[in-house]
Amino acid sequence: MTASPSALLDDDRARGVFRVARRAFTDPVILARERAAIFDQCWLYLGHESEIEKPGDYLTRKVAGRDIIFTRGKDGAVRAFFNTCPHRGALVCREAAGNGAMFRCFYHSWAFDLEGKLVNRPGDEAYGEGTRKGGMHDLVRVPRLEQYRGLYFVHYQAAGDDLKTYLGGALEYIDLVLDQSETAMEIVGGTQAYGFDANWKLLCENSFDGYHGLPTHVSYFDYVKSKPGSLVEVAIKGRAFDLGNGHAVVQYTAPWGRPVAQTVPAWGEEAAREVAAIKARLVARFGAERAERMATTNRNLLIFPNFVINDIMAVTFRTFYPQAPDKQEVNAWALAPREESPAMRELRLFNFLEFLGPGGFATPDDCEALALCQRGYGSLAGAGWNDISKGYLSDEPQVDDEAQMRAFWREWHRRVSEQPA
């Protein structure tokens, strides 16, 4: 059936048509629904265990508009608190990261230990005994904090599915990334933060959109082909998969080098020998078939609503949150095996910065393309729908089809439609 003018989604398999109303990218009422129905109701990525490795380590991060302290206590336990003083509400921790024994509020000097307990407040004798009981003046914990293999997520509701259940079909693909290390994976080089003028859902689409790769990033592929020892032809082949719960992935082969275990001639003979040794160890650990998949296939994975794992020429984590219907903030991190050699780490970080970093070949192209989409939505009277129909009728959607986007949009629509206006 054809969607009504007020509908947000036109999903008609009989016609092979899948469309999204463009007001989904521009309407502040819809953004308010998203905040309530999605960001307040889903597991959201907070950080990686390697970022708070030692007792006393902490970092501060904004997750869906809420300031969070992410810390490892002296007892080794990981906790997440709302970064607001129970006294007057000021930020308790103003530093981005560090190591310490307590948090002290700048405003009135209330102090809290790493377990969130109030340990000192000036003029304590002037407070009634009732304020010392029940933890009423302790830091407030985020309702739920859970982790899967060192990836920590928060949830702002006290009840609901546990993290592993929520991740569901995405677990297989997360494991393909995390198993690349023989010891442990770690975040390398801190956070890359940037923002641009486009709706957050456009970056969801773009993060695993195989259709735009060659035309949008032609300068990168021309550059790759021009490097000595590089391949002449660029061939990207693979599949898209709906993983349930709004999660989806594209998995494909590509000609670029992957430090996990796919070399390219431009890296030279020494790197080729090291990569061969890495792959041999993967085969010994996981068998030939899984090792080949880990080494030579790329993955762009979206964990609904907004956590992206790009396992391509480097491994990148990315989150992004709306600031307005037409603005978003992005944070990105590079992930790597802790044990890899300095030479392979250098190649990995070069790949990360060259293509995925804010100043690389891909990211400025993508930001420009998505900002142009947002500008185009100013013409709603002339064209009110985005078409996401490519490959709809295929039983085996390819990497340059749009099945992965349809998986995201169906879950988005289910949640937003159930949220009262």
C-alpha positions as semicolon CSV with decimal commas, in nm:
position;residue;x (nm);y (nm);z (nm)
1;M;0,000;0,000;0,000
2;T;0,106;0,360;-0,051
3;A;0,191;0,560;0,260
4;S;-0,038;0,837;0,375
5;P;0,092;1,195;0,360
6;S;0,142;1,193;0,739
7;A;0,340;0,866;0,744
8;L;0,712;0,852;0,816
9;L;0,777;0,525;0,632
10;D;0,654;0,382;0,302
11;D;0,746;0,012;0,316
12;D;0,576;-0,178;0,032
13;R;0,744;-0,502;-0,073
14;A;0,481;-0,573;-0,339
15;R;0,593;-0,262;-0,524
16;G;0,958;-0,300;-0,424
17;V;0,942;0,044;-0,265
18;F;1,097;0,162;0,062
19;R;1,091;0,533;0,138
20;V;1,151;0,756;0,441
21;A;0,975;1,088;0,486
22;R;1,228;1,371;0,479
23;R;1,065;1,542;0,772
24;A;1,222;1,264;0,980
25;F;1,545;1,462;0,931
26;T;1,406;1,812;0,995
27;D;1,118;1,805;1,243
28;P;1,209;1,898;1,606
29;V;0,903;1,705;1,728
30;I;1,047;1,389;1,577
31;L;1,382;1,457;1,743
32;A;1,202;1,487;2,078
33;R;1,039;1,149;2,013
34;E;1,379;1,001;1,928
35;R;1,527;1,123;2,254
36;A;1,244;0,961;2,452
37;A;1,188;0,645;2,248
38;I;1,542;0,563;2,136
39;F;1,818;0,733;2,334
40;D;1,634;0,689;2,664
41;Q;1,538;0,328;2,585
42;C;1,841;0,163;2,418
43;W;2,183;0,043;2,526
44;L;2,435;0,316;2,435
45;Y;2,811;0,269;2,397
46;L;3,012;0,442;2,671
47;G;3,373;0,331;2,636
48;H;3,633;0,055;2,625
49;E;3,796;-0,108;2,927
50;S;4,144;-0,006;2,809
51;E;4,053;0,360;2,856
52;I;4,027;0,309;3,233
53;E;4,278;0,030;3,274
54;K;4,424;0,108;3,618
55;P;4,248;0,159;3,952
56;G;4,176;0,529;3,987
57;D;4,149;0,587;3,611
58;Y;3,849;0,788;3,497
59;L;3,716;0,972;3,195
60;T;3,418;1,196;3,134
61;R;3,194;1,154;2,834
62;K;2,860;1,290;2,714
63;V;2,616;1,014;2,617
64;A;2,281;1,118;2,468
65;G;2,303;1,461;2,628
66;R;2,399;1,334;2,974
67;D;2,743;1,393;3,127
68;I;2,889;1,068;3,262
69;I;3,191;0,978;3,476
70;F;3,333;0,642;3,367
71;T;3,580;0,513;3,626
72;R;3,761;0,213;3,771
73;G;3,760;0,206;4,150
74;K;4,043;0,112;4,380
75;D;3,868;-0,224;4,408
76;G;3,903;-0,272;4,029
77;A;3,528;-0,246;3,967
78;V;3,405;-0,029;3,680
79;R;3,128;0,221;3,751
80;A;2,940;0,498;3,573
81;F;2,795;0,801;3,751
82;F;2,601;1,102;3,633
83;N;2,852;1,385;3,638
84;T;2,645;1,620;3,852
85;C;2,684;1,711;4,217
86;P;2,389;1,604;4,436
87;H;2,424;1,940;4,615
88;R;2,359;2,208;4,349
89;G;2,412;2,017;4,024
90;A;2,753;2,142;3,907
91;L;2,979;1,909;3,712
92;V;3,177;1,714;3,967
93;C;3,459;1,620;3,730
94;R;3,572;1,883;3,476
95;E;3,871;1,694;3,335
96;A;3,842;1,478;3,023
97;A;4,046;1,196;3,178
98;G;4,291;1,123;3,457
99;N;4,374;0,914;3,761
100;G;4,290;1,001;4,119
101;A;4,152;0,895;4,454
102;M;3,837;1,109;4,457
103;F;3,622;1,362;4,274
104;R;3,583;1,709;4,422
105;C;3,314;1,954;4,311
106;F;3,459;2,294;4,222
107;Y;3,156;2,487;4,347
108;H;3,133;2,401;4,720
109;S;3,414;2,143;4,749
110;W;3,200;1,840;4,820
111;A;3,419;1,533;4,769
112;F;3,331;1,180;4,658
113;D;3,536;0,862;4,646
114;L;3,565;0,644;4,334
115;E;3,268;0,438;4,452
116;G;3,058;0,758;4,443
117;K;3,022;0,790;4,820
118;L;3,025;1,139;4,974
119;V;3,340;1,153;5,188
120;N;3,366;1,521;5,275
121;R;3,163;1,843;5,266
122;P;3,264;2,171;5,429
123;G;3,036;2,258;5,722
124;D;2,916;1,902;5,761
125;E;2,813;1,973;6,122
126;A;2,541;2,210;5,995
127;Y;2,361;1,928;5,812
128;G;2,096;1,712;5,977
129;E;2,163;1,348;6,057
130;G;1,911;1,244;5,794
131;T;2,136;1,375;5,517
132;R;2,406;1,127;5,617
133;K;2,192;0,819;5,567
134;G;2,076;0,622;5,266
135;G;2,332;0,768;5,029
136;M;2,111;1,066;4,942
137;H;2,418;1,284;4,884
138;D;2,628;1,024;4,701
139;L;2,690;1,047;4,330
140;V;2,403;0,897;4,133
141;R;2,485;0,586;3,934
142;V;2,363;0,537;3,580
143;P;2,069;0,293;3,612
144;R;2,245;0,018;3,419
145;L;2,606;-0,040;3,315
146;E;2,700;-0,366;3,141
147;Q;2,989;-0,482;2,927
148;Y;3,058;-0,734;2,656
149;R;3,424;-0,830;2,622
150;G;3,541;-0,491;2,746
151;L;3,288;-0,280;2,554
152;Y;3,085;-0,089;2,815
153;F;2,731;0,033;2,752
154;V;2,487;0,234;2,962
155;H;2,109;0,222;2,975
156;Y;1,896;0,496;3,130
157;Q;1,611;0,262;3,231
158;A;1,636;0,024;3,525
159;A;1,449;-0,259;3,352
160;G;1,465;-0,427;3,013
161;D;1,677;-0,670;2,812
162;D;2,031;-0,729;2,928
163;L;2,311;-0,610;2,699
164;K;2,395;-0,948;2,548
165;T;2,033;-1,012;2,456
166;Y;2,008;-0,666;2,303
167;L;2,322;-0,715;2,090
168;G;2,184;-1,047;1,964
169;G;2,292;-1,116;1,607
170;A;2,563;-0,850;1,623
171;L;2,769;-1,055;1,870
172;E;2,915;-1,273;1,593
173;Y;3,057;-0,969;1,414
174;I;3,183;-0,803;1,731
175;D;3,372;-1,125;1,808
176;L;3,534;-1,120;1,462
177;V;3,686;-0,785;1,558
178;L;3,782;-0,856;1,919
179;D;3,931;-1,198;1,840
180;Q;4,193;-1,033;1,619
181;S;4,409;-0,986;1,928
182;E;4,591;-1,271;2,098
183;T;4,594;-1,077;2,426
184;A;4,353;-0,781;2,434
185;M;4,235;-0,496;2,218
186;E;4,301;-0,137;2,322
187;I;4,200;0,214;2,225
188;V;4,492;0,397;2,064
189;G;4,554;0,770;2,059
190;G;4,251;0,907;2,242
191;T;3,932;1,053;2,099
192;Q;3,877;1,227;1,768
193;A;3,584;1,466;1,808
194;Y;3,411;1,670;1,540
195;G;3,067;1,778;1,428
196;F;2,880;1,890;1,120
197;D;2,544;2,014;1,000
198;A;2,337;1,705;0,923
199;N;2,084;1,485;1,097
200;W;2,234;1,201;1,301
201;K;2,046;0,932;1,108
202;L;2,224;1,030;0,789
203;L;2,550;0,915;0,945
204;C;2,384;0,588;1,049
205;E;2,304;0,527;0,683
206;N;2,638;0,648;0,555
207;S;2,844;0,436;0,794
208;F;2,751;0,116;0,609
209;D;2,641;0,251;0,271
210;G;2,835;0,056;0,008
211;Y;2,653;0,234;-0,274
212;H;2,829;0,569;-0,216
213;G;3,185;0,438;-0,174
214;L;3,328;0,453;-0,524
215;P;3,156;0,769;-0,651
216;T;3,195;0,975;-0,331
217;H;3,550;0,867;-0,245
218;V;3,691;0,855;-0,598
219;S;3,988;1,069;-0,490
220;Y;4,088;0,804;-0,234
221;F;4,067;0,517;-0,480
222;D;4,261;0,716;-0,742
223;Y;4,525;0,781;-0,477
224;V;4,541;0,412;-0,379
225;K;4,584;0,306;-0,740
226;S;4,861;0,563;-0,793
227;K;5,081;0,435;-0,508
228;P;5,377;0,216;-0,610
229;G;5,291;-0,151;-0,583
230;S;4,918;-0,089;-0,544
231;L;4,649;-0,279;-0,726
232;V;4,518;-0,131;-1,048
233;E;4,155;-0,233;-1,011
234;V;3,928;-0,168;-0,713
235;A;3,678;-0,448;-0,655
236;I;3,446;-0,444;-0,354
237;K;3,219;-0,747;-0,325
238;G;3,006;-0,871;-0,040
239;R;2,669;-0,894;0,133
240;A;2,440;-0,698;0,360
241;F;2,280;-0,864;0,665
242;D;1,993;-0,767;0,894
243;L;2,101;-0,876;1,245
244;G;1,777;-0,795;1,429
245;N;1,695;-0,522;1,683
246;G;1,790;-0,258;1,426
247;H;2,151;-0,382;1,403
248;A;2,292;-0,452;1,057
249;V;2,623;-0,509;0,879
250;V;2,786;-0,515;0,538
251;Q;3,067;-0,769;0,497
252;Y;3,288;-0,757;0,189
253;T;3,631;-0,804;0,035
254;A;3,839;-0,506;-0,075
255;P;4,193;-0,448;-0,208
256;W;4,338;-0,236;0,073
257;G;4,576;-0,367;0,335
258;R;4,442;-0,482;0,672
259;P;4,694;-0,502;0,958
260;V;4,508;-0,797;1,104
261;A;4,634;-1,021;0,821
262;Q;4,600;-0,886;0,466
263;T;4,907;-0,729;0,313
264;V;4,946;-0,520;-0,002
265;P;5,257;-0,485;-0,219
266;A;5,310;-0,124;-0,112
267;W;5,383;-0,241;0,244
268;G;5,697;-0,425;0,137
269;E;5,842;-0,770;0,198
270;E;5,909;-0,736;0,570
271;A;5,547;-0,642;0,640
272;A;5,432;-0,927;0,416
273;R;5,629;-1,177;0,625
274;E;5,485;-1,035;0,948
275;V;5,130;-1,048;0,813
276;A;5,181;-1,410;0,703
277;A;5,289;-1,498;1,056
278;I;4,986;-1,322;1,204
279;K;4,756;-1,513;0,971
280;A;4,922;-1,845;1,054
281;R;4,849;-1,781;1,422
282;L;4,487;-1,695;1,339
283;V;4,456;-2,027;1,155
284;A;4,603;-2,210;1,455
285;R;4,356;-2,042;1,691
286;F;4,036;-2,046;1,485
287;G;4,082;-2,275;1,184
288;A;4,137;-2,180;0,822
289;E;3,783;-2,071;0,736
290;R;3,731;-1,830;1,026
291;A;4,087;-1,700;1,001
292;E;4,031;-1,618;0,633
293;R;3,711;-1,436;0,719
294;M;3,880;-1,235;0,992
295;A;4,181;-1,150;0,778
296;T;4,038;-1,070;0,437
297;T;3,678;-0,956;0,485
298;N;3,580;-0,607;0,594
299;R;3,286;-0,519;0,816
300;N;3,085;-0,201;0,863
301;L;2,860;-0,277;1,159
302;L;2,590;-0,056;1,313
303;I;2,472;-0,134;1,664
304;F;2,135;0,039;1,692
305;P;2,097;0,323;1,737
306;N;2,434;0,493;1,687
307;F;2,742;0,280;1,761
308;V;2,946;0,197;1,451
309;I;3,233;-0,051;1,429
310;N;3,427;-0,016;1,103
311;D;3,661;-0,313;1,065
312;I;3,818;-0,214;0,735
313;M;4,172;-0,090;0,666
314;A;4,178;-0,015;1,039
315;V;3,933;-0,071;1,324
316;T;3,728;0,231;1,425
317;F;3,462;0,285;1,689
318;R;3,227;0,578;1,629
319;T;2,931;0,729;1,810
320;F;2,726;1,035;1,716
321;Y;2,445;1,224;1,885
322;P;2,198;1,486;1,767
323;Q;2,240;1,845;1,886
324;A;1,947;1,960;1,675
325;P;1,755;1,812;1,381
326;D;2,029;1,941;1,150
327;K;2,339;1,914;1,374
328;Q;2,536;1,630;1,530
329;E;2,851;1,567;1,732
330;V;3,078;1,272;1,651
331;N;3,340;1,086;1,856
332;A;3,573;0,828;1,702
333;W;3,844;0,598;1,836
334;A;4,103;0,367;1,682
335;L;4,119;0,011;1,819
336;A;4,418;-0,222;1,787
337;P;4,564;-0,545;1,927
338;R;4,778;-0,460;2,226
339;E;5,056;-0,698;2,121
340;E;5,105;-0,582;1,761
341;S;5,452;-0,467;1,655
342;P;5,547;-0,098;1,626
343;A;5,571;-0,136;1,247
344;M;5,222;-0,281;1,216
345;R;5,082;-0,024;1,460
346;E;5,228;0,252;1,243
347;L;5,060;0,106;0,933
348;R;4,730;0,074;1,120
349;L;4,729;0,432;1,244
350;F;4,834;0,562;0,903
351;N;4,540;0,376;0,749
352;F;4,308;0,513;1,017
353;L;4,415;0,873;0,970
354;E;4,444;0,849;0,593
355;F;4,088;0,733;0,533
356;L;3,878;0,743;0,851
357;G;4,013;1,037;1,051
358;P;3,847;1,382;1,046
359;G;4,117;1,501;0,802
360;G;4,136;1,181;0,597
361;F;4,005;1,104;0,253
362;A;3,666;0,966;0,360
363;T;3,536;1,173;0,649
364;P;3,542;1,520;0,486
365;D;3,374;1,372;0,177
366;D;3,103;1,211;0,390
367;C;3,044;1,524;0,600
368;E;3,008;1,732;0,284
369;A;2,769;1,483;0,124
370;L;2,547;1,458;0,432
371;A;2,543;1,836;0,484
372;L;2,431;1,871;0,121
373;C;2,150;1,622;0,189
374;Q;2,041;1,829;0,488
375;R;2,040;2,146;0,279
376;G;1,832;1,968;0,017
377;Y;1,565;1,892;0,275
378;G;1,477;2,260;0,268
379;S;1,279;2,179;-0,046
380;L;1,028;1,951;0,126
381;A;0,739;2,090;-0,077
382;G;0,901;1,964;-0,394
383;A;1,028;1,622;-0,286
384;G;0,917;1,481;0,047
385;W;1,072;1,132;0,048
386;N;1,411;0,960;0,048
387;D;1,424;0,638;-0,151
388;I;1,597;0,337;0,008
389;S;1,465;0,068;-0,226
390;K;1,786;-0,064;-0,381
391;G;1,797;-0,444;-0,364
392;Y;1,460;-0,466;-0,185
393;L;1,344;-0,772;-0,378
394;S;1,677;-0,955;-0,361
395;D;1,711;-1,262;-0,140
396;E;2,086;-1,195;-0,119
397;P;2,130;-0,817;-0,091
398;Q;2,475;-0,702;-0,196
399;V;2,710;-0,461;-0,023
400;D;2,594;-0,178;-0,250
401;D;2,225;-0,248;-0,187
402;E;2,031;-0,086;0,097
403;A;1,896;-0,378;0,303
404;Q;2,112;-0,275;0,600
405;M;1,954;0,072;0,602
406;R;1,606;-0,074;0,586
407;A;1,687;-0,281;0,897
408;F;1,780;0,038;1,082
409;W;1,476;0,231;0,961
410;R;1,224;-0,037;1,053
411;E;1,347;-0,045;1,412
412;W;1,363;0,335;1,424
413;H;1,006;0,358;1,295
414;R;0,878;0,097;1,539
415;R;1,019;0,284;1,835
416;V;0,931;0,636;1,725
417;S;0,576;0,538;1,623
418;E;0,509;0,391;1,966
419;Q;0,622;0,710;2,139
420;P;0,330;0,950;2,212
421;A;0,353;1,293;2,050
